[in-house]
């Protein structure tokens, strides 16, 4: 036999044995498709629609199964029961964060999104406390969102009812809210520095949603030796971190410990309180990454949902008409909508929830990881194993949401037309890793959408039946197709 062929066969056998040892040596993982050497189950996964691939595998292997992304096994949770049992009933054990390789290069285990252990616990606790309770100085967060909603309306008026792509404008609004929270100040929509930041954010959002980044996460060696868009992602991230670092330096010079103005001030004050604590998690590098997490997550997720929401409202003018009727009746035209109005606007509240449910922004959430060896449904999942949570399978459960593939605000209304909560609404995930900015995002979606519809009539350039809702890309995020519309002053 050819010596080269023998060598290849031996190497293949060693790889298979290594893979099996890695997958099953420390525990008994759930069943799943048989992985190939090195590439794992890559051939059975559509990286352009990863969530759909998991749906198909769940039909074969059930609600808990294993897939191999490269040589590393990941346990998949599919369906409400499995997701609830893991994230709620076993919340602590499933509270770890699986960190994709490309992300780890820029985060280094810090921040609130991709950290673990005490770093995550302390940083998340501080971030939640600051966002929820402090109110950012003398102004509440709702005041800031309402101010930005008014600025958004003025910017939309400048379109003069002409066709426009809303992508940039809708990204500026939530970005400015988060800027006012972190840095105290907002930016004008034509500020060159602000425009540069927005370009970096938008570019990185596209890069991280690409199949190439998913491949890099599966095969980290590519990051070190191959050119590609991951290098551009890391460069943009460095620029954002440098911008935040400069802001921190300015805050250090003007800090008044008795009168904190924003998130950075609060963090710096906490740093001073713990300066003699050798194990403190309050240091500059963690502040940079945490601020970056809030900045990025607070911009792209909300703006993408808003943009998809407008497309859905164009597709369903009958829904838009009912929302506007409710706005006219409850709010009127002479004051801005506020969060107190939401309890009197059940239909609008249902529409906002249905937009998030239908959009399914993060089909598989951000990756989790188990914090210890876990006995789960008869299987033993070793500590550190990545866990993929199919939020899509919960948000599109046909038993909870009849005709789940259709956009229908009735999914969140009872027979009397009152708003109806659902445990299956996991648009912000669930358990201990639920989105830290959930309350802010809910506020922004409600106030931005109601303020837009209070001031404008939405006009599509095509007939509603011809509007295509198919995502332009489906990687980590579901991104709506590009479209134009007219904002006609009401």
N, C-alpha and C positions, 0 to 999 in steps of 0.2 A: 504494500500500500504506500502511496505517496507520503513521505515524511511530513510535508506541509499539511496534508489532509489530516494525518494522525494528530499533529499538533493542534489544529483547529478543533478537532473533536474533543481532545483533552481539555482545551480551554473552555469549550462550551459546557462540558460536564462540570468543570470546576465552578463556572459561573452559575449554573443551575443549582448546584449544591450550596453555594454561597447564598444564593437568593432564597432557597428553601430554609436554610438555617436562620437567615435574617428575618424571614417572615414567620416562621413557626417555632424557632428554637426557644424563644423566651415566652411564648404563649400559644394559645390556640385561637387564631384569628377566624373570623367568619369566612364562609366559602366565597368564591368569586371566580372570575375567568382565569384560566391558567396563564401565568405570565411567561413571556419569552425572555431569554437572557438579555441583560442590559436594558432593553427597551421596555420591559414589563408588558403592560396592556396598551401601549401606545397605539397599536394598530386597531384596537377596538374602541378607541375614543376619538370623537370629533372635537378637536381643540377649538373649532370655530363655533361649536354649540355643545359645550361640555355638559351642561345640565341635561340636555336631551339624551346624551349618551348614557348618563346615569339612570335616567328614567327607563331606558330600554333594558339596561342590565338589571334593574330592580324587578322587572317582570320575570326575569329568569331566576334570580338569586334571592329575592325577597327584600324586606325592608332594611336589613343590615347585612352588608357584604363588603368584600375587600377588593380594591383595585390596586395595581402596582403602577405608580408614576415613575418610570425609570426603574431603579432597583429598590425603591422604597415603597412599602405597603401603606395604604391609607384605608381606613375604615369609613364606609359611607353609611349615613343615616338617611333613610328615605321614608317619608310619610309622617303624619302627626304623632302617632303613638311612639314611634322610635325616637323622634326628635324630642318630644316632651320627656320621655323616660330618661334620656341622656342629659339634656341641658337643664331640666328642672329637677327631676327626682335624684339625679346623680350630678348635680350642678358643680360641686367642687371638683370632682374627679375629671370632668370634661371642660374645666375652665381654662386649660392651657391654650396657648396660641401656637399653631404651626406656622413657622416663619419661612416664607419663600426665600430662596437664596438671594435673588436680586434685591429684595426688600431688606434683607439682613445686612447687605453691604452698606446701605445708607442709614439704617436705624441702629445697628450695633446693639440690639437688645434693649434699647431705651424707648422712652415715649409711652403712649397709652394704647396704641393700636396693636403693636407687634412685640410687646414685652411680656415677660413672665415673672412668676414669683413675687418677691417683695417689691421689686421695681414697678411691676404692673399694679399691684394692690395699692401701694401708696400714691402712685401717680394718678391712677383712676379716681381714688377717693378724693384727692385734692382737686382734680379737675371737675368732678361732679359737684363738690361743695362750692367751688368758686362759681361755676355756671348757674347753679340752682339758687344758692342762698345769698351770695354777695351782691348780685345785681350790678356788678361792674361800676363802682363809684356811686355817683348820685343819680344815675339814670338806670332804669330797669332795662332788661334785654328787650322787652316788648316795645319800649319807646324807640329803641334802636331799629328794630325791624319795621315799625311803622314809619319812621323817618326814611328808611331806605325804600320802603314801598312808595312813598311820595316821590322820591328821587327817580325811581323806576318809571313811574307814570310820566314824569316830565321828560325823561329820555325817550319814552315811546311816543310821546306827542311830537317829538322832533322828526319822526318818520312821516308825518303829515298824511297818514293813511295810505302810504305807498307800500308796495310789497317789500317785505324784509325777512331775512333769516334771523330768528330771535335768539340764536345760540349764544352770541357774545353778550347781549344785553342781559339775558337771564342768568348768565354766569356771574356778571358783575355784581348783581344785587346781593346774593348770599355771600359772595366773597367780601363785599364791603361790610356786611354785618359781622362776619368773623374778624375782619380787620379791626373794627371798632371795639370788639371785645378783647382781642389780644393786644393791639397796639394803641388803643384809645381813639385813633383817628380813622376816618374813611377816606377814600380817594375819589377825585372826580373821574368820570367815565372816560375822559380824554387825556388823563394824566399819563405821560409817556412811561414813567416807571411802573405804574399800575398796569398799563397795557403789556409791558414786557413780562411782568409776573403772570398775567393771565395767559400769555402765549406759552410760557413754560408749563403752567398747570395743565393747559389743554393738551399740549404735546405729550406730557408724561401720562395723562389719562389715556390717550390713544395707545401709547407704547405699552403700558402695563396691561392693557386689554387685548393685546395682540397674541396670536399663537406662539410667536417667537419667544416672548418672555416666559410663557408656560413651558416651552422646551428648555429654556435656560434654567428654570427652576428644577426641572427633572434631571438635567445633566449639568451640574455646576461647573464642570471642566470647561464648558463652552465660554463661560464668562471670562476666564483667565486667558484663553488662547485664541478666541475667534472675535473678529470685528462684528458689530451688529448694533441694533437700536438700544440694547441694554446699556451701552456706553453713553449714549445720548441721555438716557433716563438718569443715569448716575451723575452726569455733568449738570443737568438741570436741577437735580436734587441738591447738589453742592451749592449752586447759585442761590437757591431758595434758603438754604441753611445760612449762607453768608449774609443774606438780606436780614434774616431774623437776628443773627448775631450782632449786626450793626444796630438794630433796634434795641437790643438788650443793653448794649454799651451806652446808648443815649438815655435809656431808662435808669441805668445805674447812676448816671451823673445827676439826674433830676429827681431821684426817688425821695418821696416823703412818706416815711413809714406810718405816719398817722393819717394819711389820705391817699391810699392806693387808687389808681385810676383805671387799671385794667389787669388782665390776666398776668402779664409779665411782672407788674409791680407786686402782685400778690405772691408770685413764686419767689421773687427776689427777697421779699420780707421773710418768707418761710426759710429760705436759704440762710439768712442771717440768724434766725432762731435756732437753726440746727448746725451752725458752723463748727461746733465742738463735737458733733456726733460723727464718729468715723464711719458709721454704716448709713449715713443719711443718703437719701435718694434725690435730695434737692441740690443739684449742681448744674452748672451752665450747660453742659452737653445734653443733659436730660431735658432742660428747659427748651433748648433749640429743637430737639426732636419732637417734644410734646406740642410745642407751638406749631411746628410743621404739620403734625398729625391733624390738629384741629383746623388748621388753615386749609389743607387739601381736602379732608373729609367733609368739612363744612361748606365747601364750594361745589365740588363736582357732583356729589350725590344729590344735593337739593336741586341744583340747576338742571341736571339731566331729568329728574323727576318732573320738574316744572315744564320743561320742554315737551316731554312725552305727554304731560297732562293737557297742554294746549292742543296738541295734535289729536288727542282723544276727544276734546271738546269740539274741535272742528268736524270730526267724524260723526259726532252725535249732537247736532244742533238742538234737538229736543231736550237733552240734558242741560245744555248751556242755558236755554231759555228758562228752565225751572230754577236753576241756580240764580240767575239774574232777578227773577221774580222774588225769590227769597231775600236777596240782598236789598232790593228796593223796599220790601215790606219791613224788614228788621233794621237795616242800617240807614236806608235813604241815600240821598246824594250830597248831604251837607256836612257829613263828618266821615272820618276814616273808620273802616272796620277795626274791631278790637277782639281780643280773645274771649271776652265776656259774651260776645255775640254768638259764639259757636253753639252754646247750649240752646239757643233759640233758632238755630239754623240746621236742623237735623238732616235735611236733604243735601245741603252743601257739605256737611261733615261726612256724610256717606259717600259723596262724590270724591272727596279728597282721599278717603280710605280706599275706595275702589280703584282710583288711579294708581295708588301704590301697590295694591294687590295685583292688578292687571299688568302693570309695568314689570313687576318682578325684577327689580333693579339688580340685586345680587343673588342670582339663582342658587349658588352653593355657598353663600355667605363668605366670610373670611375663614381660612382654615383654623380649626380647633386642634387641640392635642390633649391627651390624657396626662394628668399630673402624677399618676401613680399606676401600678398594675391594677387593672379593673376587671372584675367579673361582671360581664354584661350579656344577658340572654344566653347563658350557657357557654360563652366564649371568654377567653382570657386575653385582654388587650394590654400589651406591655406598655409601661411608662414611656412617654415621649412619642407614641404613635400618633401620626396625623389623623384627624377626623374631619371628614367632609360632610357638611350638613346641607341637605337639599331643602332649602327654604321654598323653592319652587313647588315641590311635591306637596307642601302644606298649603301654600297660597292658592294652589290650583286643585285642591281636593274637591271632587265633584259632589261628595256627600254634604259637605259643609257649604259649598258654593255651587248650586245647580248651574249647569252650563258654564263651568269655570273658565272656559276659553272665550267667553263673551264679556264685554264691558257692560256691567249692570249695577248701578248704585243700589238696587234693591237687595243686593247681597248684605247690605248693612242697614236695612230698614225692616222694622216689624210690620205687622198687618195694619197697625194704626198710623204708620208713617213716622214713628219715632226711631231715633238712631239705635242700632242694635250692635253691641260689642260682640266680638268673636275671638275665642282663644286661638283660632287658626290664623289670626292676623299677626304674622311674624316678619313683617317687612323690615323691622329693626333687629331681627334675630330674637333670641330669648335666653333666659338664664343669666349667669354672672357676666357673660360677655356681650350682653345686649348693648346696642349702640349708646355710647356715653352722651352723644348729642341728640338723642331722640326728642326731648322736649323742645329744643331749639328748632329742629327740623320740622316737627309738627306745626309749630308756631309759624315758621316761615311759609310753609306750603299753604296754610289756611289764609294768612294775611296777604301774601303776594297774589294768590289766585283771586281772592275776593276783591282786592283793590284793583286788579286789572279789569275784572268783569264789571266792577262798579263804574269804571271810567271809559271802557272801550267795548265796542262790538267787534267780535272776531270774524274776519271774512276770509274764507278759503279761496285759493286761486283755482281750485278744481272742485267738482261736485263731491259731496260727502261720500257717496258710494265708490268714488274713484281714489279715495285716500288710502294709501297703503300703510298699515301699522307695523309691518315686518321690521324688526330691528336691523339697523345697518351693520351692527356687529354684536356678537354674543360670545364674549370671552368670560372674564370675571364679572363684567357688567353687561347689562342689556342697554344698548345705545339706540335711540330712535333714529329713523332715517332723516336726512336733511329735508327741510321743507320751508316754504315761505308762506306768510300770511299778511293780512292788512289789519292794523289796529285803527279802527274807525272811532273817533271820539264820540262818546255817548251824549 
